[in-house]
């Protein structure tokens, strides 16, 4: 559904008068002021909201071991199980991407107040992947499967449209019609006969607002009921910038 947000972010609702041109005709001076007319500039936004057709979830494993090598090996084995669980839920290999791997030493600072130095306790590895799927109704069971496979942190889902450009295709016509009506209204209010289109530029389209994390949790026991997930709607916004010349 299309919602005409025509917030004329009048990024400069500008009425710029043209510079007069001066010509000499046999001793007399002829001034052709406002031959082209002032220029009206404004923007029109069109927002399109619809049910998302894909979602991305993140999942990872954090492991700790006495040495860096042991921590990396343990983490690799855990991540293999996690990725296998994602594939078992129908996620394609090309839709699974590593989003971060971190290795860091870990210290115990509990005795530092007694003048003791921090105690080294080992190395920690955090590894995470993101998986994208068009199966919106399977997001809840997918999250549960990732946790059951050993995921120690989960985030997402982030809902989106696979082709936001196609979603906005019909919004351009609505934006142009809104701009024509707006320009005509300004022309009338300013005492001009009408407005002629000079230029159109597209300011790009905005995707949905940055998503909030769906969940961040430690490993928990599986419940019989799948985690409920509601996709709602995602919004994409098209911005067109217009310039009209006001004519007498």
Beta strands, then each sheet from edge to edge (+ up, - down):
strand 1: 2-3
strand 2: 14-16
strand 3: 21-25
strand 4: 28-32
strand 5: 39-50
strand 6: 54-65
strand 7: 96-108
strand 8: 119-133
strand 9: 153-160
strand 10: 194-206
strand 11: 234-247
sheet 1: 1+ 5- 2+
sheet 2: 1+ 5- 11+ 10-
sheet 3: 3+ 4-
sheet 4: 7+ 8- 6+ 9-
end
